[in-house]
Amino acid sequence: MVISKTLLRILKSGFQSFWRNYWLTTATVAIMILALLGIAGLALFNVMTQAVVANLENRVDISVYFNTDTDEAKILSIRQELVELNEVKSVDYVSQEEALKRFQERHKDNPVLMQSLQELESNPLEASLNIKARNATQYEAIANYLAQDRFQGAIDKINFNQNKEIIARLTRLTGNIQNGGLLISVFLGLLAMLVSFNTIRLTMFNWRDEISVMRLVGASNWFIRGPFLVEGIIYGVVSAAATLLLIYPILYVISPKVTSFLSGVDLLYFYQSNFWQFLLLLLGVGVALGGVSSLIAIRRYLRS
């Protein structure tokens, strides 16, 4: 019974402190909202970048061209070997006949080229394998595998070198986006903690007379520190709730524009479908930022 009354008093004091310094509360909550918006924005930005990277990865592959005298059975045997590699996502076989058909379709409006092709006695185009890796970093390993001596009699050329720079740029892009997002998240989190930390310290400074009186009458450290910890947690909860409410109208405006550039990416639908995950993420981060900054401020200001 005594514990419950003490807890109620701590909670009441925490709420009173939260509402009493409304201008400090507004500033702290605003900064924490910006930090949480940044974190939520990075989660949504990651969805967009994954779509962009996936789109680029679908456009990038390496093609292996075979000598015209290579048996189809040999080509299919090599294809089967490639399919069994862990690095390989898919391998598409394009026969000489299919290559010729695609070439004719692509250049059907060029009569000179079509006439020259008809005058040839045999199909000059080579059969090929179009290989897609599971990850852009794995193309070089696949190219090295195909460079073995046992394939030299069948393979005419591999276009990996032509695509190597594109693949390298794609790999760098993915890494830079992930690293940049992590750095921004850390920066915003530290900024929010710093503001919350200073707000709690200022609150304790304003309450210094009350704190002195409580110590004189023998109040426990938990009873003195509890309200400030509650105040920090409230900052996190209120900031998370406000952030969740702000995200919806923002996405309602920008989501159609993003979809027009990246077909298949609907940020508003993604947010609605994963609302509870966003709720837990923002609530957890908000409470952690407010609570941890409060604990640090309490430890520095109220040394027992």
N, C-alpha and C positions, 0 to 999 in steps of 0.2 A: 504493500500500500504506500509506504514511504517512498519506495523507488519510483512508483508510478507518478506520485505527486511531484517528485523532483524532476522527472523526465518532462512532465507537462509544463513545469515552470521554465525549464531550459528551452523547450520548443516555443513557448509563449515569448520569452525574452528574445529568441532568435528572430521570430516574426516581427516583433516590435522594432528591433534594430534594423531589419530589412526595410520597413515602412518609414521609420523615423528619418533616416538620411536619404530622402527620396531622390535628391539630385545626384548623390554619389551612387545610389542604387541604379538610377537611370543610365549613368555613364558606364558603370560596370556591366550591366546587362547588355547595353548597346555593343560594347567591345566584344563580349562573349558571343553575342548573336553573329557579329561579323566573323569571328573565328569559326563558329559552328556552320555558318553559311559557306565559309571557305572549305571546310571539311566535307560538307554535303556536296558542294560544287565539284570538289575533286573526285568524289565517288561517281557523280554523273559524268564528269569529264572523262573518267576512266572508261565508262561505257562507250562514249563517243570514240575515244582513241582506239579501243579494242575493235570497234566496227571499222575504223579507218585502216588499222593495221591488218585486220582480216581481209579487207577488200584489196589492199596492196599485196598481201601474201597470195591471194587468189590470182592476181595478175602476174606474179613472178613464178617462174619455173626454170628448169634447165631441160634442154632438148638434146637428145642423142641421135645423131644421124648415122645410118648404116650404109656401107658400100652397096651398090646396086646388085652385086652378085652374092650378097649374103642371103642364105636361106631364111625363109620366114620362121621355120622351126627354131633356128638358132636365136633369132630375135625374140621370139616368145619365151625361150628358155632363159635369156638374160632378163627379160621382163619379170619372170617368176622369181628370179634371184633378188631383184630389186624390191619387189612387193614384200618379201620376207624380211627386209631390213627394218630395224626399229625406227630409223630416221625418216623412212619414206611414208608419206601419207597416201599417195595414189600414183599410178603409172598408166598413162593412156597410150595405146599403140595406134599409130597412124601408118597404114600400109601405103605402098607406092600408088596404088589405084586411088585410095582416099586422098592422098596428098595431091594427086593430079586433079581430082574432082574439086577440091577446095581451091586450088590454084586457078582453075578455069572459072569458078564462080567469082573469085575475087577480082579477076582481070577480064571479065566478060565484055566490058566496054572498051577494051583495047583490041581492035581488029588486027592490027599488025602483029601484036604478040600472039594472038590466037592462031593466026595463019602460020607464023613461024613454028609454033608448037605442033601443028598438024603435019608439017613437012618433015618432022623428025621421025625416024623409023622406030624408035623405042621411047619408053617413058623415061625422061631424064631425072625425074625427082626421086629422092631417096626416102625409104621408110624411116620412121623415127619413133622414139619414145619420149613423151612429155612427162617429166617427173616433178611432182610437188612434194616438198618436205613438210614434216610436221612443224618445224620451226625454221625461221630464216637462217639461223646460225648453222644449220645442218647441211646446207647445200654443198659446202666445200668438202665435207666428208663423203658425200655421195659422189661428187666429181672425182675425188681421189680413188674411191672404190672402182669406178669405171676406167680409171687410168692404168689398171693392172695389165701386164703384158698379155695375158690370156685373152683379152678383149680386142687387142690391137688389129687383128686380122679382119674383124667384123665391123668395128666402129670407124667411121670416116672422120667425124668431128663431134665435139661437145661444145655447146654455146655457153658454157658456164662463165668463161672469161668476159663475154659480152655483158652478161647480167651480173657479174661479180660486184661492180660498183653499186648497182641498184640494190642488191641484196645487202651489201655493207651499210648503205645509207638507211635501209629499213631497220636493220639491227640497231644502229646508233639511235635512230628515231625512237624506237621502242624503249631502249635503255634510258635515254634522256627524259622522256615523258615520265617514266616511273620515278627516276631520281628527282626530277623537278617537283613532281607532285608530293613526294615525301618531304622535301625541304620546305615547301610552302606550308604543309600541314604542321610540321614541327614549329616553324616560325609563328604561325597564327596561334598555336596552342600555348607557346611561351609568352606571347603578347597578352593573351587572355589571362594567363596565370599571374603575370606581373601586375596587371590592372586590378585583378581580384585581390591579390596579396596586399597592394597598397590601400585598397578600399577597406579591407579588414583591419589593417594596422591603424588607419585613420579613425575607424569606428572605435577601436580599443583606446586610442588616445582621447577621443571625446568622452569615453566612459571611464577614464582613469580614476576619477573620484569615487565612482560607484565600485570599481574593482578594489580600490584601497579599503573601502568600508567593508566589503565582503571578506577580504583577507583578515581584517581586524576581528571580525566576528567569528572567524574560524571556518569559512566556507571552503569546501574541497576544491582542488584544482579542476576536477571534472565539472563541478557546478559553475565555476568561473569561465572555463574554456568552452563548455558545451554550446552556449548561445551563438558564439562566433563561428563554430563549426556548422551549426544549423544554418546560420546566415549564408555561409559560403555554398552550402548544398542548395539552398533556395535559389541563389543566383544561377546555379547550373540548371535546375529544373525549369525555372521561368524562361531562361534563355533558350533551352531546348524546345519548350512548347511554342515560344514565339517564332523560332526558326522554322519549325514544322509548318506553322501557319503561313509564313512568308514564302516558303518554297513553292507552294501550289500556284499562286497567281503569277509568280515569276516564270515557272515552267509553262503555265497556260499561254503566256505570251511568246516565249522563245521556242517552245517545242515544235510548233508547225514550221518555223524557219529552219530549225536544225533538220527536220525530216525532209524538207525540200532539197537540202544539200546532201544529206545522207539517208537515202531511202532505206527503210527498214529499221531506222533508229527513232523510236518514239519515247522521249525522255519523260513526258507526263505519264504515259502508260507504265513505264518502268518504275516511276516513283509510286504510283498508285498500287502497283502489283507488289512492291516491296516496302509498303508503308511501315509495317511493323518492324522490319529490319532497320529502317531509317530511325524509327522511334527509339529503338533500343540503342542504336549507335550514338545518336545525338544526346539522349538522356544519360547514357553511360559516360560519354566524353564530357558533357556539361557538369555532371555531378563530380567527376574526377577532377576537372579543372578547378571548380569552386572549392571542393573539399580539400584537395591537396594544397592549394594556395592558402586556404584558411589554416591548415595545420602548420604550415611553414611560418606564417605570420604569428600564430599563437606561440609557437616554440621560441621564436626570436623575441617576442615582446613580453611574454609571461613566463620568464624563466623562474622555475621554482627553486 
